[in-house]
Amino acid sequence: MSDGTRGTRHVAFDWGGVFTVGTFDGRSTQNVADRTGIPVERIRDSYFRHVRQLEVGAWTLPHFWEVIQAETGVSMPYEEFEPLYLGSIHDNGPMYASLAALPPHVHVGLLSNNYPVVSDHLRKDPRFARFDALVFSNELGHKKPSPESFAALADAMGRPAEHVAFVDDVQENIDAAERAGFHGLLYHHERHAEFETDLSAWLAG
């Protein structure tokens, strides 16, 4: 808990479902189906059976796409797939506004189950300059809710876990964060104002 001195409480976030609206995976598979005419159920069956290989960095995105094409009958060059994939990101504007409004003394982290190329794309986003620590599962080799992922976040933050709130839209990840000593804040898009109130109260300590 806070020791009463300014700047002793901090925050870390998930990305998908927090800084994005809806699910990136659902939107990206739908976009592929819409572009190619292949049934979305067929694409999702293959996508979700293999996506963990991306999340832990075992496969590159081009290899992942080769497997999807072979299994589904999709025919689209990788050079067309990558921008379509990245274009499936739908930003949650209010959360980016909340990020920008955080006081300068607040240390800010990110722990995201993410993918090669997508994580590189996010690192180049000027808004991500506000983050002091970025932990992506595809670079770490472990994904939430594993203890290793939250240990890596604590190391990257350089702050005691009990001084850090972790924001995620999945209860399982909040539970894992709390087991690791973080203060969990479950996020709902439709209650963003309530989230801001809760985060401000936490940071004020």
C-alpha positions in Angstrom: 0.0 0.0 0.0 1.0 3.6 -0.3 3.5 4.9 2.3 1.9 8.4 2.1 4.5 10.0 -0.1 3.8 11.5 -3.5 4.3 9.3 -6.5 4.3 5.9 -4.7 1.4 4.5 -6.6 1.5 3.6 -10.3 -0.4 1.8 -13.0 0.0 -0.9 -15.7 -2.5 -1.8 -18.4 -3.5 -4.6 -20.7 -3.8 -3.5 -24.4 -6.5 -5.6 -26.2 -10.0 -4.8 -24.9 -8.6 -1.8 -22.9 -6.9 0.4 -25.5 -9.0 -1.2 -28.2 -12.7 -1.5 -28.6 -13.9 -5.1 -29.1 -11.6 -8.0 -29.9 -8.7 -7.5 -32.3 -8.8 -11.2 -33.2 -12.6 -11.2 -34.0 -12.2 -8.1 -36.1 -9.1 -9.3 -38.0 -10.7 -12.7 -38.9 -13.9 -11.0 -40.0 -11.9 -8.6 -42.2 -10.1 -11.5 -43.8 -13.4 -13.2 -44.4 -14.9 -10.1 -45.9 -11.9 -9.5 -48.2 -11.7 -13.1 -49.5 -15.2 -14.5 -49.3 -14.0 -17.5 -47.2 -16.5 -18.3 -44.3 -15.4 -16.5 -41.2 -16.0 -19.7 -39.1 -13.4 -21.6 -41.2 -10.9 -18.8 -40.7 -11.5 -18.5 -37.0 -11.2 -22.3 -36.5 -7.7 -22.2 -37.9 -6.8 -18.8 -36.4 -7.7 -19.6 -32.8 -6.1 -23.1 -32.9 -2.7 -21.5 -33.8 -2.8 -18.0 -32.4 -1.0 -19.0 -29.2 2.1 -19.6 -31.4 2.1 -15.9 -32.1 1.4 -14.9 -28.5 4.5 -16.7 -27.2 6.7 -15.7 -30.1 7.1 -19.3 -31.4 5.9 -18.3 -35.0 6.5 -15.2 -37.1 3.4 -13.5 -38.5 4.3 -14.6 -42.1 4.5 -18.3 -41.0 1.2 -18.0 -39.2 -0.4 -16.6 -42.3 1.1 -19.4 -44.4 -0.6 -22.0 -42.1 -3.9 -20.1 -42.1 -3.9 -20.1 -45.9 -3.0 -23.8 -46.2 -5.8 -24.8 -43.8 -8.6 -22.5 -45.0 -8.0 -22.0 -48.7 -7.5 -18.3 -48.4 -5.4 -16.8 -51.1 -3.9 -13.5 -50.2 -0.2 -12.4 -50.4 1.3 -11.7 -47.0 2.0 -8.2 -48.3 -1.8 -7.6 -48.4 -2.5 -9.5 -45.2 -0.2 -7.5 -42.9 -1.9 -4.0 -43.5 -5.3 -5.6 -43.3 -4.3 -7.2 -40.0 -2.9 -4.0 -38.5 -5.9 -2.1 -39.8 -8.1 -4.3 -37.6 -7.0 -2.3 -34.5 -9.9 -0.1 -33.3 -8.6 2.4 -30.8 -10.5 3.1 -27.5 -10.1 6.9 -27.6 -11.2 7.5 -24.0 -8.5 5.2 -22.7 -5.8 7.0 -24.7 -7.0 10.3 -23.3 -6.8 8.8 -19.8 -3.3 7.6 -20.5 -2.2 11.1 -21.6 -3.7 12.7 -18.6 -1.8 10.7 -16.0 0.4 12.8 -13.8 4.1 12.8 -14.8 5.2 11.2 -11.6 3.1 8.1 -12.2 5.1 5.2 -13.6 3.1 3.5 -16.4 3.5 0.0 -17.7 1.9 -2.3 -20.3 1.5 -6.1 -20.1 -0.1 -7.5 -23.3 -0.7 -10.9 -24.9 0.4 -9.7 -28.3 1.8 -10.7 -31.6 5.0 -10.2 -33.7 4.6 -7.2 -36.1 1.6 -5.9 -34.0 3.9 -5.2 -31.0 6.4 -3.5 -33.3 3.6 -1.4 -34.7 2.5 -0.3 -31.2 6.0 0.6 -30.2 6.1 3.1 -33.0 2.9 4.8 -31.9 3.8 8.2 -30.5 1.1 7.7 -27.8 3.1 4.8 -26.4 5.9 7.2 -25.4 3.9 7.7 -22.2 4.7 4.1 -21.2 7.7 3.6 -19.0 7.7 -0.3 -19.4 6.3 -2.4 -22.2 6.0 -6.2 -21.8 4.7 -8.2 -24.8 4.0 -11.9 -24.5 5.5 -12.6 -27.9 8.8 -11.1 -26.8 8.7 -12.7 -23.3 7.7 -16.2 -24.3 4.9 -16.3 -21.6 1.3 -15.0 -21.8 -1.1 -13.9 -19.2 -2.3 -15.2 -16.8 1.0 -17.0 -16.2 3.0 -16.0 -13.1 6.0 -15.4 -15.3 4.2 -12.6 -17.2 3.4 -10.7 -14.0 6.9 -11.2 -12.6 8.2 -9.7 -15.8 5.9 -6.8 -15.5 7.1 -6.1 -11.9 10.7 -6.3 -13.0 10.1 -4.0 -16.0 8.2 -1.5 -13.8 10.9 -1.4 -11.2 8.3 -0.8 -8.5 6.8 -3.1 -5.9 3.8 -4.9 -7.3 1.7 -3.7 -4.3 2.3 -0.1 -5.5 0.9 -0.9 -9.0 -2.7 -1.1 -10.2 -3.1 -3.5 -13.1 -6.0 -2.8 -15.6 -7.5 -5.6 -17.7 -10.8 -6.4 -19.2 -10.6 -10.2 -18.3 -11.3 -11.3 -14.8 -8.9 -14.3 -15.0 -6.0 -11.8 -15.6 -7.1 -9.6 -12.8 -7.2 -12.6 -10.5 -3.6 -13.6 -11.6 -2.4 -10.0 -11.1 -3.8 -9.9 -7.6 -2.1 -13.2 -6.8 1.1 -11.6 -7.9 0.6 -8.7 -5.5 -0.9 -6.1 -7.9 -4.0 -4.1 -7.2 -6.5 -5.3 -9.9 -8.9 -3.0 -11.7 -11.4 -4.7 -14.0 -12.2 -2.5 -17.0 -15.5 -2.2 -18.9 -15.8 0.2 -21.9 -19.3 1.2 -21.0 -18.1 2.3 -17.5 -15.1 4.3 -18.5 -15.9 7.3 -16.2 -16.3 4.9 -13.3 -12.9 3.4 -14.1 -11.3 6.9 -14.1 -12.7 7.6 -10.7 -11.4 4.2 -9.4 -8.0 4.8 -10.9 -7.7 8.3 -9.5 -8.7 7.1 -6.0 -6.0 4.4 -6.2 -3.3 6.8 -7.3 -4.3 9.3 -4.6 -3.8 6.5 -2.1 
